[in-house]
Amino acid sequence: VVTGNVVQDENTLRLESSFELGQLDTGIGLRTSHMKDKYLEVAKFPKATLKINLLSFKAGQENSALPFQGELELHGVKKSIPGTLTVKQMNDSLAMICDFSVNLTDFAIEIPSFAGVTVNNQVPIQVEIKNAKAQ
């Protein structure tokens, strides 16, 4: 579950959202446990927070992947991240798709490795937010 706020005015869209990392599930119990306990240390860092200021958002730009510079807090580290945000108008709410990449080592996360298989340091992330109400 993603929680947060969306504020939209004439030329700006601001998004702040949080995600409880304990909800992550890889589909394989042992892998999920290792991810949460060993790498993300969810007991110590229970959530990730993403803040985006889209300073040039105007009506008519819906359904376009617009570049942003945001801030991600993950594993106790805050970093500036670039990405794209696609906004879709859905009747009286917004749907948003946010794409960015995370370098694990930038966030003090050990690169996962098991039985000779190592995860890439750069991990693509896609966050989908539905039924957002702009204030």
DSSP file with accessible surface (Angstrom, degrees, kcal/mol):
  #  RESIDUE AA STRUCTURE BP1 BP2  ACC     N-H-->O    O-->H-N    N-H-->O    O-->H-N    TCO  KAPPA ALPHA  PHI   PSI    X-CA   Y-CA   Z-CA
    1    1 A V              0   0  111      0, 0.0    19,-0.8     0, 0.0     2,-0.5   0.000 360.0 360.0 360.0 126.1    0.0    0.0    0.0
    2    2 A V  E     -A   19   0A  54     17,-0.2     2,-0.3   126,-0.1    17,-0.2  -0.872 360.0-173.1 -99.7 130.6    1.4    3.4   -1.1
    3    3 A T  E     +A   18   0A  86     15,-2.4    15,-3.1    -2,-0.5     2,-0.3  -0.889  24.6 100.3-119.1 155.9    0.2    6.4    1.0
    4    4 A G  E     -A   17   0A  52     -2,-0.3     2,-0.3    13,-0.3    13,-0.2  -0.993  55.2 -78.2 164.6-167.7    0.8   10.0    0.3
    5    5 A N  E     -A   16   0A  90     11,-2.4    11,-2.4    -2,-0.3     2,-0.4  -0.966  19.8-160.7-130.7 145.9   -0.3   13.4   -0.9
    6    6 A V  E     -Ab  15 134A   8    127,-0.6   129,-2.0    -2,-0.3     2,-0.5  -0.996   9.0-172.6-124.9 127.4   -0.6   15.0   -4.4
    7    7 A V  E     -A   14   0A  41      7,-2.7     7,-3.1    -2,-0.4     2,-0.4  -0.990   5.9-177.9-121.8 125.8   -0.8   18.8   -4.7
    8    8 A Q  E     +A   13   0A  60    127,-1.6     5,-0.2    -2,-0.5     2,-0.2  -0.982   8.5 161.2-126.1 130.2   -1.5   20.3   -8.1
    9    9 A D        -     0   0   79      3,-2.4     3,-0.2    -2,-0.4    -2,-0.0  -0.619  60.6 -60.9-126.9-161.0   -1.7   23.9   -9.0
   10   10 A E  S    S+     0   0  164      1,-0.2    49,-0.3    -2,-0.2     3,-0.0   0.858 128.2   2.0 -55.3 -44.5   -1.5   25.8  -12.3
   11   11 A N  S    S+     0   0   63     47,-0.1    46,-1.0     1,-0.0     2,-0.4   0.278 118.6  73.2-127.8   9.8    2.0   24.7  -13.3
   12   12 A T        -     0   0   23     -3,-0.2    -3,-2.4    44,-0.2     2,-0.4  -0.978  46.2-170.1-134.8 142.9    3.2   22.3  -10.6
   13   13 A L  E     -AC   8  54A   1     41,-2.0    41,-3.3    -2,-0.4     2,-0.4  -0.995  13.2-171.4-128.0 122.4    2.5   18.8   -9.4
   14   14 A R  E     -AC   7  53A  95     -7,-3.1    -7,-2.7    -2,-0.4     2,-0.4  -0.967   2.6-174.7-117.1 134.0    4.0   17.7   -6.1
   15   15 A L  E     +AC   6  52A   7     37,-2.7    37,-3.0    -2,-0.4     2,-0.4  -0.988   9.7 177.4-129.0 131.6    3.9   14.1   -4.9
   16   16 A E  E     +AC   5  51A  89    -11,-2.4   -11,-2.4    -2,-0.4     2,-0.3  -0.981  17.0 167.1-131.7 122.1    5.0   12.7   -1.6
   17   17 A S  E     -AC   4  50A   7     33,-2.7    33,-2.8    -2,-0.4     2,-0.3  -0.968  19.6-158.2-137.8 152.7    4.4    9.0   -1.0
   18   18 A S  E     -AC   3  49A  21    -15,-3.1   -15,-2.4    -2,-0.3     2,-0.4  -0.956   4.3-161.9-128.7 149.8    5.5    6.4    1.4
   19   19 A F  E     -AC   2  48A  55     29,-2.4    29,-2.2    -2,-0.3     2,-0.7  -0.997  20.9-130.1-135.6 127.8    5.7    2.6    1.1
   20   20 A E  E >   - C   0  47A  85    -19,-0.8     3,-1.6    -2,-0.4    27,-0.2  -0.686  16.5-156.9 -76.6 113.0    5.9    0.0    3.9
   21   21 A L  G >  S+     0   0   10     25,-2.3     3,-1.8    -2,-0.7    -1,-0.2   0.728  84.6  75.1 -68.6 -20.4    8.7   -2.2    2.9
   22   22 A G  G 3  S+     0   0   36     24,-0.7    -1,-0.3     1,-0.3    25,-0.1   0.695  87.0  64.9 -63.5 -15.4    7.4   -5.1    5.0
   23   23 A Q  G <  S+     0   0   92     -3,-1.6    -1,-0.3   -22,-0.1    -2,-0.2   0.582  75.7 113.7 -83.2 -11.0    4.7   -5.6    2.3
   24   24 A L    <   -     0   0   50     -3,-1.8     2,-0.3    -4,-0.2    12,-0.1  -0.354  42.0-179.7 -63.7 142.6    7.3   -6.6   -0.3
   25   25 A D        -     0   0  121      1,-0.1     4,-0.1    10,-0.0    -2,-0.0  -0.949  22.1-168.5-147.4 121.4    7.0  -10.2   -1.5
   26   26 A T        -     0   0   43     -2,-0.3     3,-0.1     2,-0.3    -1,-0.1   0.555  50.3-111.8 -84.6 -10.5    9.2  -11.8   -4.1
   27   27 A G  S    S+     0   0   65      1,-0.1     2,-0.5     2,-0.0    -1,-0.0   0.305  97.5  86.3  94.1  -9.0    7.0  -14.9   -4.4
   28   28 A I  S  > S-     0   0   91      1,-0.1     4,-2.9     2,-0.0    -2,-0.3  -0.980  72.0-145.8-127.3 116.9    9.7  -17.1   -2.8
   29   29 A G  H  > S+     0   0   60     -2,-0.5     4,-2.5     1,-0.2     5,-0.2   0.873  96.1  44.2 -51.3 -51.1    9.6  -17.2    1.0
   30   30 A L  H  > S+     0   0  106      2,-0.2     4,-2.5     1,-0.2    -1,-0.2   0.921 115.1  49.2 -65.3 -40.6   13.4  -17.6    1.6
   31   31 A R  H  > S+     0   0  129      2,-0.2     4,-2.6     1,-0.2    -2,-0.2   0.921 111.7  49.4 -64.7 -41.8   14.2  -14.9   -0.9
   32   32 A T  H  X S+     0   0   13     -4,-2.9     4,-2.6     2,-0.2     5,-0.3   0.931 111.0  50.1 -61.5 -44.7   11.7  -12.5    0.6
   33   33 A S  H  X S+     0   0   51     -4,-2.5     4,-3.0    -5,-0.2     5,-0.5   0.930 112.1  46.7 -60.5 -47.0   13.0  -13.1    4.0
   34   34 A H  H  X>S+     0   0   68     -4,-2.5     4,-1.7     2,-0.2     5,-1.6   0.919 112.7  50.6 -61.2 -44.3   16.6  -12.5    2.9
   35   35 A M  I  <>S+     0   0   45     -4,-2.6     5,-3.0    -5,-0.2     6,-0.4   0.943 118.2  37.3 -59.8 -47.9   15.6   -9.3    1.1
   36   36 A K  I  <5S+     0   0   47     -4,-2.6     6,-2.6    -5,-0.2     7,-0.3   0.914 127.9  31.5 -72.2 -45.1   13.7   -7.9    4.0
   37   37 A D  I  <5S+     0   0  109     -4,-3.0    -3,-0.2    -5,-0.3    -2,-0.2   0.923 128.8  28.2 -84.4 -46.2   16.0   -9.0    6.9
   38   38 A K  I  <5S+     0   0  108     -4,-1.7    72,-0.2    -5,-0.5    -3,-0.2   0.896 131.2  23.4 -86.5 -42.2   19.5   -9.0    5.4
   39   39 A Y  I   <S+     0   0   17     -5,-1.6    71,-0.3    -4,-0.3    -3,-0.2   0.922 131.9  28.4 -97.6 -52.0   19.5   -6.4    2.7
   40   40 A L  S   <S-     0   0   22     -5,-3.0     5,-0.2    -6,-0.2    -4,-0.2   0.690  84.8-147.9 -84.4 -18.4   16.7   -3.9    3.3
   41   41 A E    >>  -     0   0   70     -6,-0.4     4,-2.6    -5,-0.2     3,-1.1   0.943  20.5-176.7  49.0  57.8   16.8   -4.3    7.1
   42   42 A V  T 34 S+     0   0   21     -6,-2.6   -20,-0.1     1,-0.3    -5,-0.1   0.806  73.8  61.3 -60.0 -31.7   13.1   -3.6    7.3
   43   43 A A  T 34 S+     0   0  109     -7,-0.3    -1,-0.3     1,-0.2    -2,-0.1   0.885 116.5  32.9 -63.4 -34.5   13.0   -3.8   11.1
   44   44 A K  T <4 S+     0   0  143     -3,-1.1    -2,-0.2     1,-0.2    -1,-0.2   0.813 133.9  28.6 -89.0 -35.9   15.4   -0.9   11.3
   45   45 A F  S  < S+     0   0   44     -4,-2.6    -1,-0.2    -5,-0.2    30,-0.2  -0.735  71.1 173.2-127.5  80.6   14.2    1.0    8.1
   46   46 A P        +     0   0   64      0, 0.0   -25,-2.3     0, 0.0   -24,-0.7   0.670  57.4  29.3 -72.9 -17.4   10.5    0.1    7.7
   47   47 A K  E     -C   20   0A 102    -27,-0.2     2,-0.4   -26,-0.1    28,-0.3  -0.952  59.3-139.3-143.2 161.7    9.5    2.4    4.8
   48   48 A A  E     -C   19   0A  15    -29,-2.2   -29,-2.4    -2,-0.3     2,-0.4  -0.913  20.0-156.8-113.4 144.4   10.7    4.2    1.7
   49   49 A T  E     -CD  18  73A  18     24,-2.1    24,-3.0    -2,-0.4     2,-0.4  -0.987   5.3-167.6-126.8 134.7    9.6    7.8    0.9
   50   50 A L  E     -CD  17  72A   9    -33,-2.8   -33,-2.7    -2,-0.4     2,-0.4  -0.982   2.2-172.5-123.3 129.4    9.6    9.4   -2.5
   51   51 A K  E     -CD  16  71A  77     20,-2.6    20,-2.6    -2,-0.4     2,-0.4  -0.989   6.0-178.6-122.1 132.1    9.1   13.1   -3.1
   52   52 A I  E     -CD  15  70A   2    -37,-3.0   -37,-2.7    -2,-0.4     2,-0.5  -0.996  14.7-168.1-132.2 133.4    8.7   14.6   -6.6
   53   53 A N  E     -CD  14  69A  85     16,-0.7     2,-0.9    -2,-0.4    16,-0.5  -0.967   5.0-170.2-116.9 109.4    8.2   18.2   -7.7
   54   54 A L  E >   -C   13   0A   3    -41,-3.3   -41,-2.0    -2,-0.5     3,-0.9  -0.848   8.3-177.6 -98.9  95.5    7.1   18.3  -11.3
   55   55 A L  T 3  S+     0   0  124     -2,-0.9    -1,-0.1     1,-0.2    13,-0.1   0.620  72.3  45.6 -78.8 -13.9    7.6   22.1  -11.9
   56   56 A S  T 3  S+     0   0   71    -43,-0.1     2,-0.4    -3,-0.1    -1,-0.2   0.010  74.1 139.0-119.5  31.3    6.3   22.3  -15.5
   57   57 A F    <   +     0   0    1    -46,-1.0     2,-0.3    -3,-0.9   -48,-0.1  -0.620  24.1 168.5 -80.8 125.7    3.2   20.2  -15.3
   58   58 A K    >   -     0   0  113     -2,-0.4     3,-1.8   -47,-0.1     4,-0.1  -0.942  44.0 -83.2-133.1 156.4    0.3   21.7  -17.3
   59   59 A A  T 3  S+     0   0   90    -49,-0.3    -1,-0.0    -2,-0.3   -49,-0.0  -0.273 115.5  39.8 -54.3 139.9   -3.1   20.6  -18.5
   60   60 A G  T 3  S+     0   0   65     -3,-0.0    -1,-0.2     0, 0.0    -3,-0.0   0.282  89.3  93.4  98.6 -10.4   -2.7   18.6  -21.7
   61   61 A Q    X   +     0   0   54     -3,-1.8     3,-1.4     2,-0.0    26,-0.3   0.392  53.4 126.4 -94.7   4.7    0.5   16.8  -20.6
   62   62 A E  T 3   +     0   0   48      1,-0.2    26,-0.2    -4,-0.1     3,-0.1  -0.256  69.7  26.0 -58.4 150.3   -1.4   13.8  -19.3
   63   63 A N  T 3  S+     0   0  110     24,-3.1     2,-0.4     1,-0.2    -1,-0.2   0.556  97.2 114.5  70.0  10.4   -0.2   10.5  -20.7
   64   64 A S  S <  S-     0   0   56     -3,-1.4     2,-1.0    23,-0.3    23,-0.5  -0.915  73.1-122.2-107.7 140.1    3.3   11.9  -21.4
   65   65 A A  E     - E   0  86A  63     -2,-0.4    21,-0.2    21,-0.2    33,-0.1  -0.698  37.2-166.1 -80.0 103.3    6.4   10.6  -19.6
   66   66 A L  E     - E   0  85A  20     19,-2.5    19,-2.6    -2,-1.0     2,-0.1  -0.792  17.8-119.5 -97.9 133.7    7.6   13.8  -18.0
   67   67 A P  E     + E   0  84A 104      0, 0.0     2,-0.3     0, 0.0    17,-0.3  -0.374  35.7 178.8 -70.7 146.8   11.1   14.0  -16.5
   68   68 A F  E     - E   0  83A  13     15,-2.5    15,-1.8   -14,-0.1     2,-0.5  -0.962  29.5-141.2-140.0 162.1   11.5   14.8  -12.8
   69   69 A Q  E     +DE  53  82A 110    -16,-0.5   -16,-0.7    -2,-0.3     2,-0.2  -0.994  40.5 166.3-120.0 117.0   14.2   15.2  -10.2
   70   70 A G  E     -DE  52  81A   8     11,-3.5    11,-2.5    -2,-0.5     2,-0.4  -0.588  34.7-114.4-122.7-175.1   13.0   13.7   -7.0
   71   71 A E  E     -DE  51  80A  70    -20,-2.6   -20,-2.6     9,-0.3     2,-0.5  -0.996  23.3-167.5-128.6 128.0   14.2   12.6   -3.6
   72   72 A L  E     -DE  50  79A  10      7,-2.8     7,-2.5    -2,-0.4     2,-0.6  -0.958   6.0-162.5-115.2 130.1   14.1    9.1   -2.4
   73   73 A E  E     +DE  49  78A  71    -24,-3.0   -24,-2.1    -2,-0.5     2,-0.3  -0.972  27.5 153.1-110.0 119.3   14.7    8.0    1.2
   74   74 A L  E >   + E   0  77A  20      3,-2.5     3,-1.8    -2,-0.6   -26,-0.1  -0.989  62.6   1.4-147.2 133.5   15.5    4.3    1.5
   75   75 A H  T 3  S-     0   0   13     -2,-0.3     3,-0.1     1,-0.3   -27,-0.1   0.850 130.3 -56.5  58.8  33.0   17.5    2.4    4.0
   76   76 A G  T 3  S+     0   0   48      1,-0.2     2,-0.4   -32,-0.0    -1,-0.3   0.552 116.2 110.3  79.0   7.3   18.1    5.5    6.1
   77   77 A V  E <   -E   74   0A  37     -3,-1.8    -3,-2.5    30,-0.2     2,-0.5  -0.949  53.8-153.3-119.3 134.7   19.7    7.4    3.1
   78   78 A K  E     +E   73   0A 115     -2,-0.4     2,-0.3    -5,-0.2    -5,-0.2  -0.921  23.5 168.8-105.9 130.0   18.2   10.3    1.2
   79   79 A K  E     -E   72   0A  90     -7,-2.5    -7,-2.8    -2,-0.5     2,-0.3  -0.995  36.9-115.2-139.5 147.9   19.3   10.8   -2.4
   80   80 A S  E     -E   71   0A  79     -2,-0.3    -9,-0.3    -9,-0.2   -11,-0.0  -0.615  38.9-173.5 -76.7 135.9   18.3   12.9   -5.4
   81   81 A I  E     -E   70   0A   8    -11,-2.5   -11,-3.5    -2,-0.3     2,-0.2  -0.997  17.7-140.7-134.9 140.6   17.0   10.7   -8.2
   82   82 A P  E     +E   69   0A  85      0, 0.0    19,-0.5     0, 0.0     2,-0.3  -0.641  39.0 132.1 -90.9 157.1   16.0   11.4  -11.8
   83   83 A G  E     -EF  68 100A  16    -15,-1.8   -15,-2.5    -2,-0.2     2,-0.4  -0.962  47.8 -92.2-174.1-169.3   13.0    9.7  -13.4
   84   84 A T  E     -EF  67  99A  48     15,-2.4    15,-2.7    -2,-0.3     2,-0.4  -0.968  23.4-159.2-127.6 147.8    9.9   10.0  -15.4
   85   85 A L  E     -EF  66  98A   1    -19,-2.6   -19,-2.5    -2,-0.4     2,-0.5  -0.995   1.2-164.1-127.8 126.1    6.3   10.5  -14.2
   86   86 A T  E     -EF  65  97A  22     11,-2.7    11,-2.4    -2,-0.4     2,-0.4  -0.958   9.8-163.2-110.0 124.5    3.3    9.7  -16.4
   87   87 A V  E     - F   0  96A   0    -23,-0.5   -24,-3.1    -2,-0.5     2,-0.4  -0.922   4.8-170.8-110.7 133.7    0.0   11.2  -15.1
   88   88 A K  E     - F   0  95A  80      7,-3.1     7,-2.7    -2,-0.4     2,-0.5  -0.989  20.4-133.4-124.6 131.2   -3.4   10.0  -16.3
   89   89 A Q  E     - F   0  94A  97     -2,-0.4     2,-0.5     5,-0.2     5,-0.2  -0.723  22.4-175.0 -81.9 126.1   -6.7   11.8  -15.6
   90   90 A M  E >   - F   0  93A  96      3,-3.3     3,-2.4    -2,-0.5     2,-0.3  -0.838  53.7 -78.2-125.8  89.5   -9.3    9.2  -14.5
   91   91 A N  T 3  S-     0   0  158     -2,-0.5    -1,-0.1     1,-0.3     0, 0.0  -0.334 116.7  -6.8  53.5-108.6  -12.7   10.9  -14.0
   92   92 A D  T 3  S+     0   0  121     -2,-0.3    -1,-0.3    -3,-0.1     2,-0.3   0.221 132.5  53.7-101.7  15.2  -12.3   12.6  -10.6
   93   93 A S  E <  S-F   90   0A   5     -3,-2.4    -3,-3.3    40,-0.1     2,-0.4  -0.871  74.1-119.4-139.1 173.8   -8.9   11.2   -9.7
   94   94 A L  E     -FG  89 132A   4     38,-3.0    38,-2.8    -2,-0.3     2,-0.4  -0.892  10.7-157.0-115.2 147.7   -5.4   10.8  -11.1
   95   95 A A  E     -F   88   0A  14     -7,-2.7    -7,-3.1    -2,-0.4     2,-0.4  -0.968  18.3-168.9-117.3 138.5   -3.3    7.7  -11.9
   96   96 A M  E     -FG  87 129A   2     33,-3.0    33,-3.1    -2,-0.4     2,-0.5  -0.989  16.4-163.6-133.0 140.8    0.4    8.0  -11.9
   97   97 A I  E     -FG  86 128A  34    -11,-2.4   -11,-2.7    -2,-0.4     2,-0.5  -0.993  12.6-168.0-122.5 121.3    3.3    5.8  -13.1
   98   98 A C  E     -FG  85 127A   1     29,-3.0    29,-2.7    -2,-0.5     2,-0.4  -0.946   2.5-170.9-114.7 122.8    6.7    6.8  -11.8
   99   99 A D  E     +FG  84 126A  53    -15,-2.7   -15,-2.4    -2,-0.5     2,-0.3  -0.966  21.8 134.0-117.5 131.2    9.8    5.1  -13.3
  100  100 A F  E     -FG  83 125A  16     25,-2.2    25,-3.4    -2,-0.4     2,-0.3  -0.953  41.7-118.9-159.3 172.1   13.3    5.5  -11.9
  101  101 A S  E     - G   0 124A  49    -19,-0.5     2,-0.4    -2,-0.3    21,-0.1  -0.919  16.0-152.2-121.1 150.4   16.4    3.4  -11.1
  102  102 A V  E     - G   0 123A   5     21,-2.4    21,-3.1    -2,-0.3     2,-0.7  -0.983   8.9-147.1-123.1 127.3   18.1    2.9   -7.7
  103  103 A N  E >>  - G   0 122A  54     -2,-0.4     3,-0.9    19,-0.2     4,-0.7  -0.876  16.5-149.6 -87.2 115.1   21.8    2.1   -7.3
  104  104 A L  G >4>S+     0   0   19     17,-2.7     5,-2.1    -2,-0.7     3,-1.5   0.893  93.6  54.7 -55.9 -42.4   21.8   -0.2   -4.2
  105  105 A T  G >45S+     0   0   75      1,-0.3     3,-1.5     3,-0.2    -1,-0.3   0.800  97.7  64.4 -66.7 -25.7   25.2    0.9   -3.0
  106  106 A D  G <45S+     0   0   74     -3,-0.9    -1,-0.3     1,-0.3    -2,-0.2   0.761 106.8  44.5 -63.7 -24.4   24.1    4.6   -3.1
  107  107 A F  G <<5S-     0   0    3     -3,-1.5    -1,-0.3    -4,-0.7    -2,-0.2   0.085 121.0-107.2-108.3  22.0   21.6    3.7   -0.4
  108  108 A A  T < 5S+     0   0   67     -3,-1.5     2,-0.5     1,-0.2    -3,-0.2   0.836  71.8 145.4  57.1  35.4   24.1    1.6    1.7
  109  109 A I      < -     0   0    7     -5,-2.1    -1,-0.2    -6,-0.1    -2,-0.2  -0.921  51.6-123.0-105.3 125.5   22.4   -1.7    0.6
  110  110 A E        -     0   0  111     -2,-0.5     3,-0.0   -71,-0.3   -72,-0.0  -0.390  32.6-107.1 -63.1 139.0   24.6   -4.7    0.2
  111  111 A I        -     0   0   52      1,-0.1    -1,-0.1    -2,-0.1    10,-0.1  -0.590  40.5-117.7 -72.1 119.0   24.3   -6.1   -3.3
  112  112 A P        +     0   0   28      0, 0.0     7,-2.9     0, 0.0     2,-0.3  -0.336  40.9 170.6 -62.2 137.2   22.4   -9.4   -2.9
  113  113 A S  E     +H  118   0B  57      5,-0.2     2,-0.3    -2,-0.0     5,-0.2  -0.988   6.5 169.4-147.8 137.5   24.2  -12.6   -3.9
  114  114 A F  E >   -H  117   0B 137      3,-2.6     3,-2.1    -2,-0.3     0, 0.0  -0.950  68.3 -11.2-153.3 128.8   23.3  -16.2   -3.4
  115  115 A A  T 3  S-     0   0   89     -2,-0.3     3,-0.1     1,-0.3    -1,-0.0   0.860 129.8 -49.0  52.6  41.3   24.8  -19.4   -4.8
  116  116 A G  T 3  S+     0   0   75      1,-0.2     2,-0.5     0, 0.0    -1,-0.3   0.454 113.8 115.9  83.3  -1.2   27.0  -17.5   -7.3
  117  117 A V  E <   -H  114   0B 107     -3,-2.1    -3,-2.6     2,-0.0     2,-0.4  -0.904  45.0-169.6-104.5 125.4   24.1  -15.3   -8.6
  118  118 A T  E     -H  113   0B  87     -2,-0.5    -5,-0.2    -5,-0.2     2,-0.2  -0.934  19.4-126.1-118.7 137.7   24.5  -11.6   -7.9
  119  119 A V        -     0   0   67     -7,-2.9     2,-0.1    -2,-0.4     4,-0.1  -0.514  36.1-102.2 -76.6 145.6   21.8   -8.9   -8.4
  120  120 A N        -     0   0  116     -2,-0.2   -16,-0.1     1,-0.1    -1,-0.1  -0.398  23.3-129.1 -64.2 142.7   22.8   -5.9  -10.5
  121  121 A N  S    S+     0   0   42    -18,-0.1   -17,-2.7     1,-0.1     2,-0.6   0.870  96.8  66.4 -62.4 -35.5   23.7   -2.8   -8.5
  122  122 A Q  E    S-G  103   0A  99    -19,-0.2   -19,-0.2   -18,-0.1    -2,-0.1  -0.797  70.7-173.1 -94.3 118.8   21.2   -0.7  -10.6
  123  123 A V  E     -G  102   0A  40    -21,-3.1   -21,-2.4    -2,-0.6     2,-0.2  -0.939  19.2-134.2-115.7 121.6   17.6   -1.8  -10.0
  124  124 A P  E     -G  101   0A 104      0, 0.0     2,-0.4     0, 0.0   -23,-0.2  -0.544  24.3-163.4 -73.3 139.5   14.8   -0.4  -12.1
  125  125 A I  E     -G  100   0A  58    -25,-3.4   -25,-2.2    -2,-0.2     2,-0.4  -0.976  12.3-172.3-125.8 137.9   11.7    0.7  -10.1
  126  126 A Q  E     -G   99   0A 120     -2,-0.4     2,-0.5   -27,-0.2   -27,-0.2  -0.992   4.5-169.2-129.8 123.6    8.2    1.4  -11.2
  127  127 A V  E     -G   98   0A  31    -29,-2.7   -29,-3.0    -2,-0.4     2,-0.5  -0.959   3.8-164.6-111.2 126.3    5.6    2.8   -8.8
  128  128 A E  E     -G   97   0A 102     -2,-0.5     2,-0.5   -31,-0.2   -31,-0.2  -0.952   3.7-171.2-114.7 125.2    2.0    2.9   -9.8
  129  129 A I  E     -G   96   0A  23    -33,-3.1   -33,-3.0    -2,-0.5     2,-0.3  -0.972   6.1-171.1-117.5 125.3   -0.4    5.1   -7.9
  130  130 A K  E     +     0   0A 140     -2,-0.5   -35,-0.2   -35,-0.2   -36,-0.0  -0.830  61.8  17.1-115.0 154.3   -4.1    4.8   -8.6
  131  131 A N  E    S+     0   0A 124     -2,-0.3     2,-0.3     1,-0.2   -36,-0.2   0.837  75.8 168.9  59.0  37.7   -7.1    6.9   -7.4
  132  132 A A  E     -G   94   0A  11    -38,-2.8   -38,-3.0    -3,-0.2     2,-0.6  -0.637  24.2-149.0 -79.8 137.9   -4.9    9.9   -6.3
  133  133 A K        -     0   0  116     -2,-0.3  -127,-0.6   -40,-0.2     2,-0.2  -0.938  11.0-139.9-110.0 116.8   -6.9   13.0   -5.5
  134  134 A A  B      b    6   0A  44     -2,-0.6  -127,-0.2  -129,-0.1  -121,-0.0  -0.574 360.0 360.0 -75.8 139.5   -5.0   16.2   -6.2
  135  135 A Q              0   0  145   -129,-2.0  -127,-1.6    -2,-0.2    -1,-0.0  -0.696 360.0 360.0 -96.6 360.0   -5.4   19.0   -3.6
